[in-house]
Amino acid sequence: MAAVLEVEVGGPVERDVEEVDLSHLSPEERWRVEHARMHAKHRGHEAMHAEMVLILIATLVVAQLLLVQWKQRHPRSYNMVTLFQMWVVPLYFTIKLYWWRFLVIWVLFSAVTAFVTFRATRKPLVQTTPRLVYKWFLLIYKISYATGIVGYMAVMFTLFGLNLLFRIKPEDAMDFGISLLFYGLYYGVLERDFAEMCADYMASTIGFYSASGMPTKHLSDSVCAVCGQQIFVDVNEEGIIENTYRLSCNHVFHEFCIRGWCIVGKKQTCPYCKEKVDLKRMFSNPYPFFLWDPVSCEGEQWVERMRGSGLCPGAAGYLFGLAWRPRKVAASPQQWQRPPHKIRP
């Protein structure tokens, strides 16, 4: 049975805590001893800790204002820098803390995404590249959203105590749910940023789209502006593989291309004339890979809120901060480990 230790500075209890052999204790008892040691070490530093908290709050407020201004004035550099930091920073903690599962998934995702990004930035662009890019990012999009939803449901079931029906410990169920939620948000945001970057490169290379000016090519009625390929199915015909869609601006596109452009590439305008696109009006179900459309729409807005979080710019700010920020603040791993379970991505 774990005991609650009260440490008196300079007293015999403090010396006993320092001399405790941790090798024969359970994980919870070991954590309690480490926690008692930490309190004994920092006792009497309340004024210094208060100053540190005030400095931290002031820094966060100033950083938030600076990040908002940066994003408004230079959105392209903001997206590139925050994407890079969100992609690379976790690698340091993963190697440092031996989180091999996260490292394996990160390496696989990075390898395939790097290959797809390389293909998308080549000139001239191979005809099959646009569909390859959208297929890959659409796959990650589906997996990340499904993972996030399962993680969210696991957390809610744990809060309502439904895990007890399956004889699962609350800490294990909560760790499972938070881990899945983190994976879903982290890779979901990464793929959205990479997809947006690849979509801009490919559309600019094809020539029917320009982010800052007029297109360099004239769009024919039988050519898709996203992939540059011929359209063989009429708008009013039922396609065998995919249909053809006409936007409100009368430009036509392959169904898969315009879905990838609008949903995966985060573009809400026509690839050629930049007219606003209403997904709900254009598609009967703009998210056909989800059974419940409102779930996907709400998740879309959730990810965008995470993407714009100033506390951790780049993506998934809140959950990323929950998973990583305690490791930055603490002086040693023993100060942030929680008894008796630890979330290990």
N, C-alpha and C positions, 0 to 999 in steps of 0.2 A: 504494500500500500504506500502510495506516495505521500510524503510529509511536506508540510508547509514550513519553510525555513524563514525565520526572522533574524536578520543579521544586524548586529550591533557593532558600529565602527570601533575598531581597536579592542573589542571584547573577545572572549574565548570562543563565542559562536563563529565569529568571522574567521578566526584562525582554524577552527575545525572545518569550516567549509573549504578553505584553501587546501586542507590536507586530505579531503575526501578522495577515495579511489573510485574513479568513474567507470572502471572496466567491469565492475560487478553490478552496476545499476541498470535498471530498465531505461528505455529511451525517455520516458516521461520524467523519471527521477533525475536522469542525467541533465535534462533540460532545466529542471527546477534548480539544480545546483549551479549550473552555468548562469541562470538568471539571477540567483542570489549573489554570485560573484560579481556580476556586472553592476548590480545595485550598490554593492559595497565599494566598488571601485569609483563610482560616479557620485557617491553621496556627498552632499555639501556643495555641489556645482550648480545649484538651481539658478542662480543669477546668470551664469554663463550660458546655460541651456536656454533661458528666456531670451537672451540676446541673439542666440543662434536662430531661434524660431522667428524672431522679428526680422532678422536679416533675410531668412529664407522666404518669408511672406513678401517682403519688399522686393526681393529679386524676382519672385514669380509674377508679381503685378507688373513690374517694369518689363520683364521678358514677354509677358502677354501682350502688352501694348506694342512693343517693338515687332513681335511676330505678326501681329495683325497688320501693321503698317507695311511690313515686308511683303506679306501675301497680297495686299492690295496694290502695291506699286510695282512689284516684280514677281508675279505669280509663277513664271516659268522657272526662275532660279530657285524660288521657294520650294516648288514641287520637286525639283531635281535634288536639292540638298537634303530635304527631309526624307525623300525616298531612299537616298544613299545611307543616311544615318539609321533609318528604320531597318534597312536590309543588313547592314554590317555590324551595328552595335551589339545585337544579341549574340553574335558569334563569339565575342570576347567572354561574356558571362557563361556561355555554353561550354567553352573549353575550360574555363577556370573552375567551374563547378561540376564538370563531368556529367553534363546532361546529354548522354549519347543519343537518346531517342530523338530529341529535338535537333541535334547535330546531323543525324542521318537524314531526317526529313528536309532540313534546311539545305543540305548539300544536293539532294536529288532535285528539289525545287529550283535551286539556283542554277544547276547544270542545264536543265531543260529550258528554263527561262532565258538563260544567257544564249543558248543556241537559237531559240526562237527570236530573241531580240536582235541577234546578229543577222539572221535571215531577213528580218524586217527592215534593217537599215542599209541593206546592200543596194547598189545602183549599177546596172538596171535591176529592177525588182523581178524576181521569178514569178511566173503567173500563178503558181500554186501557193505562194507564200501567204497572201492575205487569209485564205481559208485555213491554212495551218496555224497561223497566229490566233485567229478567233476561236478555232477548235480547242487549242490548248488552254487559252484563258477562260473560255466558257466551261471547260471541264473543271478547272480550279475554282471557278465561280460557284459551280454546283456543289462541289465537295465542301468548300469552305462554309457555304450557307447551311448545308445539311449538318455539318459538324457543329456550327454555332447554335443551331436550333436544338440539336440533341443535348448540347451542353447546357443551354438555358433551361430546357425541360428538366434535366437532372438536378440543377440547382433548385428549381422551384419545387420539385418532388421532395427534395431533401428538407427544404424549409417547412413543407407541410407534413413531414414525417413519414412519407410513403416508403422511404427506404427501409423502414423497420419491417414492412411486410415481406421483404426479401432477405431479412436478417443481415443487412449491410450496415456497417458502422456509419454514423453521420459524417465523421471526418473523411472517411474513404469516399463516400458518395459526393461530398462537397468538393473534394480534390479532383475527382473524376469530372464533375460538371464544369468547374472553373478551368481545368486544363483544356477540355474540348472547346469551351467558349473562347479561350485565349487563342487556340490554334485557328478556329474559324475566323476570328476578327483579324488576327495578324496576317495570315496568308490571303484572306479575302481582300484586305486593303492593299497588300503588296501587289497582287495580281491586277487590281484595278489601276494602280499607278503605272505599272509596266504596260498594261494594255492601252492606256491613254497615250503613253509615249510612242508605242509602236504604231498606233492608229494614225497619229500625226505624221510620223515619218513615212509610212506607206502611202497615205493619201497625198502627201506633198510630192513624193517620188512619182506616183502615177500621173499627177499633173492636174487632176480635176478638182483639187482642194488646195487652198492656201490659207494658212492661219491668220495672215495679216493683210492680204490683198486679194486681187482677182485671180481666178484659176488661169493656168498657163495653157490649157487646152479647152477646146469646145466639146461639150458633151453631146454625143449623138443619142437619139431616142432609143437605140437598141444596145447601148453600152451602160454597164453598171459603173458608177463613179467611185465605188469603194474598191472593187477588185480590178476594174478595167476590162472585164470580159464581156462577151456578147450575151444578150438576154434572148433566150429562145422561146420562153413561155409568155404568152400574152397575159395582161393583168386580169382579164376576165376568165382565163382558163385555169383549170385545176392541174397543177404540176404533179409529176410522179415523184420526184425527189424533193423539190421545193417550189414554192409559188413566187410570183412576182408582185411587188407592191409599188403602188404609185403614191407619192406624198402629196400634200396639199399644194405644193408648188409645181406639180405635174411631172416631176422627175421620177423615173422608175429605177428599181434596184432589185437585186436578188434578195429573197427573204432572209437567208442566212447572213448576207452581208450587212443589210440594214439593221438587223437585230444585233449583230456584233458591234456595229458602229455606235448604235444608240445605247445598248445595255452594257456590253463589255467595255467598250471604249469611252464610256461616259460622255457621249456626244448627244446633245439634244437639238441639233440643227441639221439641216440638209447638208450632205457632204459637198454639194456643188455650189448652191446659192446661199447657204447659211440661214435659210428660213427656219423658224422654230418648228419643232416636230412634237406633236402630241401623241405619245405612245399609246395612251388609253383609247384614243380615237382611231388610231391607225391599226392597232392589233386588238382582236377580241380578247386576247389574254397576252399582254406584253411579256409575261414571264411563264412560258409554257412548261418549264421544267419544274414547277412547283404546283402541288395539288391545291394549295390555298394561296390565292394571289395576295391578299392583304398581308400575309406573313412576309412574303418577299418584299413588298413595297415598304413595310415598316423596317425590315432589315436593311434595305437600301438607304433609308434615311438615317438609320442608326450608324451605319458605317461612315456615312458622310459627316455625321457629328463627330465621330471618333477621328476622322481624317483632319478635321479642322481644329482639334483640341490644341490649345496653346501650351498646355503643360508638357506635352510630348509631341511636338509638331511632326507630321509625317503621316501617322495613322494610328488608329486604335489607342489613342492617348490614355484614356482612363484605365483600360485593362492592362495596357502595356506598363503603365506606371504601377499598377497593383502588383504586377508580376516581377518588375525589375527594380523599381525605385528603392525599396528597402535595402537591397544589396548595396546601393551606392551610398546611402546614408550611414549604414552600420560600419563600425570599425573592424569587425570580425564576423565570420559566418555564425558564430554562436549567438550573436546579438539579435539576429533576425530569424533564426530557426524557431518554429513553433511546435509545441508538444502535441502529440508525439508524432505528428504527421507533417510532411513538407511537400508542397507542390513542386513537382519536378517535371517541367515540360518535356 
